[in-house]
Every structure is written in structure tokens, then in C-alpha cells.
Amino acid sequence: MNLLAQEQKAGVDAENRDTTSTEQPKKQEIRRFLVLEKNGINKRIRFYEGQELQFKLKGDVIRNKTKIQKIEEKSIIVQDVNIDLADFQSVRINTSSYYPNLFKFATLVGGVGYLGLDLVNNGPEMTRQSFITPAIFLGTHLLLRLFYPNNKTHQLGRKKYLKTIIIH
């Protein structure tokens, strides 16, 4: 009985180690990321698969906002459409941060709120001070919006361009 069990076990081992199989080990998939390259500047802006990208294609009027599905050597795939990197006209990047947005909101509310509360407290008669303080708040709000924009649009061309880089 031991001999029969050993023969059956040997048959099972032979089935598990099939030498006639043409199956090869999987090649390691090449991973890439998309880079907004700026000539003369060491800082690169990177985009990865699954990240949201706002862009405008050459000849288009509207801006597209989609997630990157796959990055290939000279193109990217978004919404199952292959787009060549040379077809991009501009890329928009969200540059908002917490404190500038907080101060923008606070100065807007401060300017409008001061004017509203002054109207409630003093009635319809307006003094010079009733306009100066809200004007300072609203002017500060406009300066913050000018110097700390929420989005920055990069026009692509000779100095700024998109390229792909392989991740090792």
C-alpha cells in the first residue's frame, strides 16, 4: 500500500511541475509619470496615474478635467481616449493653500460685514470712516487674490512642455 501511495504522490508532483508549459514569468510592468518640464528651472510638476488633470487641447475652446488612466511613452490615456503629448495647449494646476484662502475669505467678510454693521448701527447717514475701513478690507482681499491665485495655467510651448519619465 505504501508503494501505491508513493506512486500517486509522484503523479501529483509531476502534474504540478509541468515542464511543457510555455508560460513565462510576468515581465515587470513599466510605470511612468507625467512631468510638466520648465526649461531653466529644476522644479518639475509631476502627475501620476489616477490623478486629476485639467488641460486644454490645441484647437479646443473648453478646458477638460479628467483623471489620468494610463501614461504611455508619448501619450496619456484619459476616458479611454489616447491623447498625444504634443496635442496639449495648456495645463491648469490647483495651487490653493489653506492660509491664503482663509485670509481672502476673512478680508471679504470683514469688508462687507463692517459696511453692513455700520449701516445697521448708524442708519442711512454715511461718514468718511464708513467707507475707508471696508475699502481697506476689500482692497486687501483683491491683493490676496492677485498674489495668491487658486489656479495657475501653464501655456505649453518651447519653454514649458510635457514629457513622461519611467519610475524604477
C-alpha positions in Angstrom: 0.0 0.0 0.0 2.9 2.4 0.7 4.2 1.8 -2.8 0.9 2.8 -4.4 0.6 5.9 -2.3 4.1 7.0 -3.3 3.3 6.4 -7.0 0.1 8.5 -6.7 2.0 11.3 -4.9 4.7 11.3 -7.6 2.0 11.7 -10.2 0.6 14.7 -8.4 4.0 16.3 -8.1 4.6 15.8 -11.8 1.2 17.5 -12.6 2.2 20.5 -10.5 5.6 20.8 -12.3 4.5 20.8 -15.9 7.7 21.3 -17.9 6.0 21.5 -21.3 4.2 24.8 -20.3 5.1 27.8 -22.4 4.1 30.2 -19.6 6.8 32.7 -18.9 7.3 34.7 -15.8 5.5 38.0 -15.9 7.5 41.0 -17.0 7.6 43.8 -14.6 5.2 46.4 -15.8 6.9 49.7 -16.7 5.5 52.5 -14.6 5.7 56.1 -15.8 4.7 59.5 -14.6 3.9 62.7 -16.5 6.1 65.8 -15.9 5.5 69.4 -16.7 9.1 70.4 -17.6 10.1 74.1 -17.4 13.4 75.0 -19.1 15.9 76.6 -16.8 14.1 75.5 -13.7 14.9 72.4 -11.7 11.3 72.2 -10.3 9.1 69.7 -12.1 5.4 69.3 -11.6 4.5 65.6 -11.6 1.3 63.9 -12.5 0.6 60.2 -11.7 -1.9 57.7 -12.9 -5.3 58.2 -11.1 -4.5 61.9 -10.5 -6.9 64.6 -11.8 -5.6 66.7 -14.7 -7.1 70.0 -16.1 -6.0 70.7 -19.6 -6.9 72.3 -22.9 -6.1 70.7 -26.2 -4.9 72.6 -29.3 -7.9 73.9 -31.2 -10.3 73.4 -28.3 -12.3 76.1 -26.7 -13.2 74.3 -23.5 -11.0 73.0 -20.7 -11.1 69.3 -19.8 -10.9 68.0 -16.3 -10.4 64.2 -16.1 -8.4 61.5 -14.3 -5.3 60.0 -15.9 -5.9 56.3 -16.6 -2.6 55.4 -18.1 0.6 57.1 -19.0 2.5 55.8 -22.1 5.7 56.8 -23.7 4.5 59.7 -25.9 0.8 59.9 -24.8 -1.7 59.5 -22.0 -5.0 57.8 -21.8 -8.0 59.6 -20.3 -11.6 58.4 -20.5 -10.4 55.5 -22.8 -9.0 58.1 -25.4 -5.3 58.2 -26.3 -4.1 61.8 -26.4 -0.6 62.6 -27.7 1.5 64.9 -25.5 2.1 67.3 -28.5 -1.7 67.9 -28.7 -1.8 69.8 -25.3 -2.1 73.5 -25.4 -2.2 74.3 -21.7 -2.3 72.6 -18.3 -4.0 74.1 -15.2 -2.7 73.3 -11.7 -4.5 73.9 -8.5 -2.2 76.0 -6.3 -4.6 76.9 -3.5 -3.5 76.6 0.1 -5.2 77.0 3.5 -3.9 80.3 5.0 -4.2 82.5 1.9 -7.7 81.2 1.3 -8.6 81.8 4.9 -7.3 85.4 4.8 -9.0 86.0 1.5 -12.3 84.9 3.0 -11.7 86.9 6.2 -11.0 90.1 4.4 -14.0 89.8 2.2 -16.3 89.1 5.1 -14.6 91.8 7.2 -15.2 94.5 4.4 -18.8 93.6 3.7 -19.6 92.9 7.3 -18.1 96.2 8.6 -20.1 98.2 6.0 -23.3 96.2 6.8 -22.9 96.6 10.6 -22.1 100.3 10.2 -25.3 100.8 8.2 -27.3 99.0 10.9 -25.7 101.0 13.8 -25.6 104.5 12.2 -28.6 104.3 9.9 -28.6 105.7 6.4 -26.1 108.5 7.2 -22.6 107.6 6.0 -19.3 109.1 7.2 -15.9 109.0 5.5 -14.8 106.3 8.0 -17.7 104.2 6.9 -16.1 103.8 3.5 -12.4 103.8 4.3 -12.3 100.7 6.6 -14.3 98.4 4.3 -12.3 99.7 1.3 -9.1 98.7 3.0 -10.5 95.2 3.8 -11.8 94.7 0.2 -8.6 96.1 -1.3 -6.6 93.6 0.8 -8.9 90.9 -0.4 -8.2 91.8 -4.1 -4.5 92.0 -3.5 -4.5 88.5 -1.9 -6.5 87.2 -4.9 -3.9 88.7 -7.2 -0.8 87.4 -5.4 -2.2 84.0 -4.3 -4.4 82.6 -7.1 -6.1 79.3 -6.6 -5.2 78.0 -10.1 -2.2 78.6 -12.3 -2.4 77.9 -16.1 0.8 76.9 -17.8 0.8 77.5 -21.6 2.8 74.8 -23.3 5.3 75.5 -26.0 9.0 75.9 -26.4 9.8 76.7 -22.7 7.2 74.5 -21.0 6.3 71.1 -22.2 5.0 67.7 -21.1 7.1 64.5 -21.1 7.0 61.1 -19.5 9.6 59.6 -17.1 10.0 56.0 -16.2 9.8 55.0 -12.5 12.4 52.5 -11.5 
